[in-house]
């Protein structure tokens, strides 16, 4: 019996040995130079939860439950590799670097392509290369990242609107806004009731990549909405394999980045006396720029998870973002949720993709122009507080800004849902039908109110302006795609139909005269003593489209892309309802030729050329149709009743407010592009060079008729022969060292030169930017002139102060008088060139990155200086800068005329952001069984700006448009920019 027990024990021992873990170890090297690669993920195939990473010397040790298996090695920048093992052994694994620029998948209109197959000018920015910091929208993510794309915030307000200009300004009436496409859904650029940037509803951390379609070949597939370029936003999707959970938390602290150099209290006292002014000395020493700004605190929390199987994948996220501006009552809060699902069935022939984004946006805005005006002009000798309360006895009977801040509020609540479902079915190999159904619904309520207030010198009745806006955008699309190959020939054929319907409804009322009872006006509208205005509007637009595309490649060397889109829009009259937008592009992969195929220097060289046309339909609705109103004034009525004694007894007559014009045509932009893509020296150096020429025609404007005898003062029409021309060169260059070393770095940048010009304009000037304020309103600052760039500054040339103490201007036409004919073109608000560059360094687990951007050759009109920084203001005890005392003989009564006196150089270089990061190994703190990675980061945003501009910031535009034509380069009491320091923590599970 003892022998039997012994045999059983021996057998069990053998079995336990067979099930014991085996230890597999080894080292991982880069294939080219045999250098150890740290940080490589190593796991047993099918068991990703047990992953380990290589140490600084590339070594690894992993436990396996079985004697045999397959190890998977993966690392960013290298091809994933699988290696079989048997028992405990030591492996030597060599990884091969990826040729990422060639194998990278680029999202294009209605599909995707490998980078090596792209024939158009398409720039792609992945999430790992986005700008860091306190970011509210997609435009901030790519500022400075793409050659030929100029992203300029209108102000420093959180989530401020942006001017995004792709390859120059190509339209007047429709502005510069490109078409945004989110997960295949084309957004509507019309009103959604939010005063700040309409892209603020997308959580930037949900975005996987942003593609910019720059030339007509790339963007013509979107036809009538692509004249200003197309920005394609793709959100993060799940992938099969291991489930991933990420939690990121950041806290930011923002302060005023730059002060305007106004007089201190002591300087102010001396300067007012020096100009023989009326000094009102409050006895204090106040810096109003400090008093009226704050340290804004921002927090962001984002939780996401993703994963999937061969049949289904998912990605979900929740985000909370709270940004405080440097002005009080300036906040942007966003609560966002996202769900992306993908399900396969029927032997993977049937596929359903579902995308859902839900956002609640709360936006509080101060009366920024008033506050900034007070910051710069308030008497610095006035005390802010008296006995702990805001001082109510300020110079010139000015209301204390601290009281004004409490009285004024502008609050918007926006709820938005963007969802689309796209089922597809592959009937035969390569032939796939796809249906895309989407909806973008937005509802906003905005309350602008002023609380009632009464003092000895100031009285406000209290007012409320309530605006409710709904925007409903529905999309139906059907596409058929056929991919097939025959020998060296590869074809992809796309045919599609699209229908989009957009409905915008708005209701508003304006009330005033509220009692001062401690209740906000918006909560007691029935108590208003005056009902001033009420209004409502409704707009419905439809767009029906048919489109097709052919991609052909021969032997992966010679490429052809041809597209055609026909758009029919309800915005246009019956005579020109449809527009047609063709394009064609050729590509030559030169490195596929025999004479370069074996080159050790040139890894990739591709020549591209394209031609195409795109359109613009961003015009007001109904302008092709006649519109009427009633009137009983002037010649609009006739005394049918003989007993009528005045106009009150006359009947109302119908008059035109808009003439019908069914012949209005589309604006058309024709663009040619020649480009070269290259990579050299084992893909260490890569870059692109593009030349483009873009001409916009059929310019649509509302203008005054040539014949003065017309039933309306203005009418809509296409301007015959008028052109907007843009041509330029774009260069992007990047260098990356060996990523497998302990220390690695990358450096790169881009620069673009653009020449913009208007030709064959029948008008001497179309004013785009006008002056504001008492005695200034309506005076032209910039506009559109024949032979000049858009945004040209057109004004008198200031030459100094005359003996009489008044302005002197150049008599440019030598007629002995200074009149409007003496105005000159004194530069343009559009830069001649824009540029950006970056520096990234990595040492073991530490990384450091810098991103710079800048512009040159542009001017800025300092409207603030013209309005406030003059001798008359200083003499009346309002603060100014030393501009007011620049000329000792200037009279205090000298007028602040629009002239080159206030035109400044707008060139700048900015350190946009700098980030220091450290990847902490969970294993080092005993959390490797719970966490995969811990990342700590410190980011500085807008750390410095080098510029000659004397205002808060040179990257600005807050002018007032004239005739709905966008203004450029005017600084009118703009919300100042902040400098931000951000602390971040990211944990991956």
Secondary structure, 3 states (H helix, E strand, C coil): CHHHHHHHHHHHHHHHHHHCCEEEEEEEEECCCCCECCCCEEEECCEEEEEEECCCCCEEEEEECCCEEEEEEECCCECCEEEEEECCCEEEEEECECCHHHHCEEEECCEEEEHHHCCCCEEEEEHHHCCCCCCCCHHHHCCCCCCCEEEEECCCCCCCCEEEEECCCCCCCCCCCCEEEECCEECCCCCCCCCCCHHHHCCHHHEEEEEEECCHHHHHHHHHHCCCCEEEEEECCCCCEEEEEEEEEEEEEEEECCCCCCCCHHHHHHHHHHCCCCCCCCCCCCCHHHHCCCCEEEEEEEEEEEEECCCEEEEEEEEEEEEECCCCCCEEEEEEEEEEEEEEECCCCEEEEEEEEEEEEEEEECCHHHHHHHHHHCCCCCCCEECCEECCCCHHHCCCHHHHHHHEEEEEEEEEEEEEEEEEEEEECCEEEEEEEEEEEEEEEEEEEECCEECCCCEECCEEEEEEEEEEEEEEEEEEEEEEEECCEEEEEEEEEEEEEEEEEEEEEEEECCCCCCCCHHHCHHHCCEEEEEEEEEEEEEEEEEEEEEEEEECCCEEEEEEEEEEEECCCCHHHCEEEEEEEEEEEEHHHCHHHHCCCCEEEEEEEEEEEEEEECCCCCCCCCCEEEEECCHHHCCCCCCCCCCHHHCCCEEEEEECCCCCCCCEEEEEEEEEEEEEECCCCEEEEEEEEEEEEECCEEEEECCCCCCCCCEEEEECCCCEEEEEEEEEEEEEECCCCCCEEEEEEEEEEEEEEEEECCCCCCEEEEECCCCCCCCCEEEEECCCCCCCEEEEECEEEECCCCCEEECCCCCCCCCCHHHCEEEEECCCCEEEEEEEEEEECCEEEEEEEEEEECCEEEEHHHHHHCCHHHHHCCCCCCHHHHCCCCCCCCCCCCCEHHHEEECCEEEEEEEEEEEEECHHHHCCCCCCCEEEEEEEEEEEEEEECCCCCCCCCCCCEEECCECCCCEECCCCCCEEEEEEEEEEEC
